[in-house]
Amino acid sequence: MGRWLEHSVTTEIQAPVERVWEVWSDLEAMPRWMRWIESVVALDDPDLTDWTLAAQGFRFHWKARITSRVEAQQLHWESVGGLATRGGVRFYPQGPDRTIVKLSVAYELPGVLAPLMEPTIMGSIVVRELQANLDRFRDLVEQG
């Protein structure tokens, strides 16, 4: 059993919350702006998706189930088998054309990596990557 790590990042997007929610809700498009995500495939169950992550020579696979969805407000998930992960994204409207997005992700550092990686080093790498991903998401939304 590995160690659980949790990270949060935030960005401000110059777009209405409905537009931000619409772009985020297209889970299969996430590899366009989440660099380590190789693929997301929607399954027959609308709350279940199949994920593949490829980074630093490692590849991880899991299914994720949406555990809570409140349109244009929040989306929470947890893994079902494979890489142990859970998280949520919240959307905070700041007026008609501005939205703050906060992404929180928790994951169990896989046993194969736990002895090799100092959690604070791994955490800083993941936080930088999550922030870069969220910034790419912001750019995608703002460019329309």
Residue, then its C-alpha position, 0 to 999 in steps of 0.5 A: m500500500g502506498r501513501w496518499l497525496e493531495h493537491s489543489v490548484t486554481t485558475e481564473i477564466q474569462a468566461p461565463v461559468e456555463r461555458v467553463w462547465e461545458v468544456w470541462s464536461d467533455l471528459e474525452a477531450m481532456p487529453r487535449w489539455m491534460r498532458w499526462i492523460e493519454s486517453v479518457v473513454a466514456l463507458d455505457d454508464p454515464d458516470l463511468t470513464d476509463w482513463t490511461l495516464a502516461a508520464q515519466g516512463f510509467r503508464f497507469h490505467w483505471k476507471a473513474r466514477i462520478t460520485s457527485r455532479v452539480e451542473a455548473q458548480q462541482l464535479h467529484w469522482e473516485s477511481v474504481g480499480g487501477l490507480a487509486t485516485r479521487g478528486g473534485v473540481r469546483f466552479y465559482p462564478q465571479g460575474p457574468d464573464r469570469t469564473i474561478v476553477k479549483l481542481s483538487v486531486a488525491y492519489e495513492l502513490p503507487g507502491v512501485l514509486a513510493p520507495l523511489m520518490e520523496p512525497t514532497i518532491m513528487g508533490s511539487i512535480v504533480v502540483r506544477e503539472l496540475q497547474a500547467n494543465l489547468d492553465r491550458f484548460r483556461d486558454l482553451v476555454e478563453q480561445g473559444 
